[in-house]
Amino acid sequence: MDEARARDVLAEAGLAGTGADRPELLAFGENAVFATGGLVVKVGREAGLLARAERELAVAGWLADAGIPAVRAAEPKPRLVDGHPLTVWHRLPEPVRPAGPEDLAALLRPLHALPAPPFVLPARDLLGGVERWLRLAGAAVDPEDAAYLRARRDAYADEVRALTPHLPPGPVHGDALPRNVHVGPDGPVLVDLETVSSDLREHDLVVMALSRDRYGMPAASYRAFTDAYGWDVRAWEGCAVLRGARETASCAWVAQHAPANPKALAEFRRRVASLREGDAEARWHPF
């Protein structure tokens, strides 16, 4: 799916707008995300993501009931439009400032204190998307690189299952980054709820440790996060395993963009090369 295809889906759903009301593309990753009027619409890449869209909407309702500041759904159920799951959300006010690591930590603490919701949350299947992302990459990536990531996925899957957590397991965001926090006039709120799961709370904390080590987050910013949360996951003996699994998934995630984006292909090759070489500090670029 490219942007043009996603806009066709919006048109089929009656959400395409015209002229000045033409939807604005906000992001393009697992979903194409558009703003249109007072709404935000997420268009999924394929019908297989419908169950995840249904769960994301259920999570939004649960967080609202629990008083956790998070994006709110405008429609209670997803639509399946020409083979693509589509969800509709209330548009948030314009941000008053960029979100910082401490804003994320302030939202993770109450989220991590929640008991299980009244519906089943899956485990955080960190490596479950690897095969789909490599399939979407197709011939754009070197088959040897794809095989390397599959083997790495399989090895880490066993190690992750064997981890002993430091924190009590339970609900996690699953992609806990400042970019998934929106700071409006009423304060920070969580967005992008599609990876909310029930698993090791350390999943949410390793993301920020990796941001420090791979993506250039300043040490002071990382310290602000750990101070606000109250614990540094790098002190946990399982951190390296969870980090390695997330690095594997992050490489494969970029691969899905390679067929249409030369910058994505270059980033994919950079990431795989650093893993092959065992370079734990090679700089990766957000994509």
Beta strands, then each sheet from edge to edge (+ up, - down):
strand 1: 24-28
strand 2: 31-36
strand 3: 39-44
strand 4: 79-81
strand 5: 84-90
strand 6: 170-172
strand 7: 181-184
strand 8: 187-190
strand 9: 197-199
sheet 1: 1+ 2- 3+ 5- 4+
sheet 2: 6+ 9-
sheet 3: 7+ 8-
end
